[in-house]
Amino acid sequence: MSAEPRATYRHGDLRAALLAAGMDLARDGGPDAVVLREATRRAGVSPNAAYRHFADRAALLAAVSDTAQGLVADRMEDELSAAPDPPDAGTRARRRLRAVGTGYLGFAQEQPGLFRAAFFVPGDLSQAFSPAKAGRAGRSPYQILSDVLDELVAAGALAPERRPGGEFLAWSAVHGLATLVLDGPLRGLTDELIAGARERLLDMVDRGL
């Protein structure tokens, strides 16, 4: 039996409820599963009520994508917090770069539906630093990567002339592995083989920059 529409939402509560429902849908089925009508059903409101907050499915999916990117950022920040802190600045910066990649790939394996929703939604880099995509520390995934690359330059571990565009190279490599493992020919690999591929890929990114 479908839920009856609620009449007790205060301003702002309905948007949060719809977004939470959209996140649950994405968690279970990726971006294709995010449907505005189903989100309204789960939130217990009429479809018409949703349009005051999300004009259409694309608007809800964009909000889900932003929120999911914030969760990716949180996972990356967790790895950064746990990264070793050696006295040598160059070694420390390299380990932090590795932690960023480990967190990104870890999220992809742990939350494949949300990962797909985070990065398989059409968009461009104009919003890469948007606060809407930020995690609890206030940084988006792209900003975290950018900051760590700047740390490499400051530590003398990356030549300044090689810094421009470094985000594209590192991100492309790590995201490519995540995509192949989730939806491509590597999806049948064992956890052990995936872990080995991850470590070798992160070595390659470090050397390639």
C-alpha positions in Angstrom: 0.0 0.0 0.0 1.5 3.4 -1.0 2.2 5.9 1.7 -0.2 8.8 2.2 1.1 12.3 1.3 2.4 14.1 4.3 1.1 17.6 5.2 3.5 18.3 8.1 6.8 19.2 6.3 8.3 22.5 7.3 10.1 24.5 4.6 13.3 22.6 3.6 12.3 19.3 5.1 10.7 17.9 2.0 13.8 18.7 -0.2 16.0 16.8 2.3 13.5 13.9 2.4 13.4 13.7 -1.4 17.2 13.9 -1.6 17.6 11.1 1.0 15.2 9.0 -1.0 17.2 9.7 -4.2 20.4 8.7 -2.4 18.8 5.4 -1.4 17.7 4.7 -4.9 21.2 5.5 -6.3 22.8 3.4 -3.6 20.8 0.4 -4.7 20.7 0.9 -8.4 23.0 3.7 -9.5 21.9 6.8 -11.4 19.4 5.0 -13.6 17.4 4.0 -10.5 16.9 7.7 -9.4 13.3 8.4 -10.5 11.5 11.4 -9.1 8.1 9.7 -8.8 9.7 6.8 -6.8 11.5 9.3 -4.6 8.2 11.1 -3.8 6.6 7.8 -3.0 9.3 6.9 -0.6 9.1 10.4 1.0 5.4 9.9 1.4 4.3 13.0 -0.6 2.4 13.6 -3.8 4.4 14.0 -7.0 3.2 17.6 -7.4 4.7 18.5 -4.0 8.2 17.5 -5.3 8.2 20.0 -8.1 8.6 22.9 -5.6 12.1 21.5 -4.9 13.1 19.6 -8.0 11.8 20.6 -11.4 12.3 17.2 -12.9 14.3 14.0 -12.6 17.5 15.6 -13.9 17.4 18.1 -11.1 17.0 15.4 -8.4 19.8 13.4 -10.1 22.1 16.4 -10.1 21.6 16.9 -6.4 22.2 13.2 -5.7 25.4 13.4 -7.8 26.6 16.4 -5.8 25.9 14.7 -2.5 27.5 11.5 -3.5 30.6 13.4 -4.5 30.7 14.8 -1.0 30.7 11.2 0.3 33.6 10.4 -2.0 35.4 13.4 -0.6 34.8 12.1 2.9 36.3 8.7 2.0 39.4 10.4 0.6 39.7 12.7 3.6 39.6 9.6 5.9 42.5 8.0 3.9 44.4 11.3 4.2 43.9 11.4 7.9 45.2 7.8 8.2 48.2 8.3 5.9 51.7 7.9 7.4 53.4 11.2 8.3 57.1 10.7 7.7 59.4 13.7 8.4 60.5 14.0 4.7 58.1 16.4 3.0 58.4 14.7 -0.4 57.7 11.2 0.9 54.8 12.6 2.9 53.3 14.3 -0.1 53.6 11.1 -2.2 51.9 9.1 0.5 49.1 11.6 0.6 48.7 11.4 -3.1 48.4 7.6 -2.8 45.9 8.0 0.0 43.7 10.2 -2.2 43.7 7.5 -4.9 43.1 4.7 -2.4 40.1 6.5 -0.9 38.6 7.1 -4.4 39.0 3.5 -5.4 37.8 2.3 -2.0 34.6 4.2 -2.3 34.0 2.8 -5.8 34.2 -0.7 -4.5 32.3 -0.1 -1.3 29.4 2.0 -2.8 29.2 1.3 -6.5 25.7 2.7 -6.9 26.6 6.0 -5.3 30.0 6.1 -7.2 28.2 5.7 -10.5 25.7 8.4 -9.6 28.5 10.7 -8.5 30.5 10.6 -11.7 28.4 9.2 -14.5 26.0 12.2 -14.5 26.7 14.7 -17.3 28.7 17.7 -16.1 31.9 19.6 -16.6 34.8 21.1 -14.6 33.1 24.5 -14.1 31.5 23.2 -10.9 34.4 21.0 -9.8 35.1 23.2 -6.7 31.4 23.7 -5.9 30.5 23.6 -2.2 27.6 21.4 -3.2 30.1 18.6 -4.0 32.2 19.1 -0.8 32.5 16.7 2.0 32.4 17.4 5.7 35.9 19.1 5.5 34.6 21.6 2.9 36.5 20.2 -0.1 35.2 18.4 -3.2 37.0 15.3 -4.6 38.6 17.4 -7.3 39.8 20.0 -4.8 41.4 17.4 -2.6 43.3 16.0 -5.5 44.3 19.5 -6.6 45.5 20.5 -3.1 47.6 17.3 -2.8 49.3 17.9 -6.2 50.1 21.4 -4.9 51.7 19.8 -1.8 53.9 17.7 -4.1 55.2 20.9 -5.8 55.8 22.6 -2.5 57.7 19.6 -1.2 59.9 19.5 -4.3 58.5 16.1 -5.4 56.8 17.5 -8.5 58.5 19.9 -10.9 56.3 23.1 -11.2 56.3 22.9 -15.0 54.7 19.5 -14.7 52.0 20.6 -12.4 49.5 22.0 -14.9 46.9 19.4 -15.8 48.1 16.9 -13.3 44.5 16.4 -12.0 43.4 15.2 -15.4 46.1 12.6 -15.6 45.8 11.2 -12.1 42.0 11.3 -12.1 41.8 9.6 -15.5 44.0 6.8 -14.5 42.3 6.1 -11.1 38.8 6.6 -12.5 39.6 4.3 -15.4 40.5 1.4 -13.1 37.4 2.0 -11.0 35.2 1.9 -14.1 36.8 -1.2 -15.5 36.4 -3.0 -12.2 32.7 -1.9 -11.7 31.4 -2.1 -15.3 34.0 -3.4 -17.6 36.1 -6.5 -18.3 37.8 -6.4 -14.9 34.6 -6.8 -12.9 35.3 -10.5 -12.4 38.7 -10.0 -10.7 39.1 -11.3 -7.2 39.6 -8.8 -4.4 43.3 -9.8 -4.3 43.9 -9.0 -7.9 42.0 -5.7 -7.7 44.2 -4.7 -4.7 47.3 -5.6 -6.6 46.1 -3.6 -9.7 45.3 -0.6 -7.4 48.8 -0.6 -5.9 50.5 -0.8 -9.2 48.3 1.8 -10.7 49.1 4.2 -7.9 52.8 3.5 -8.3 52.4 4.4 -12.0 50.5 7.6 -11.2 53.2 8.7 -8.8 56.1 8.0 -11.3 54.2 9.4 -14.2 53.5 12.8 -12.7 
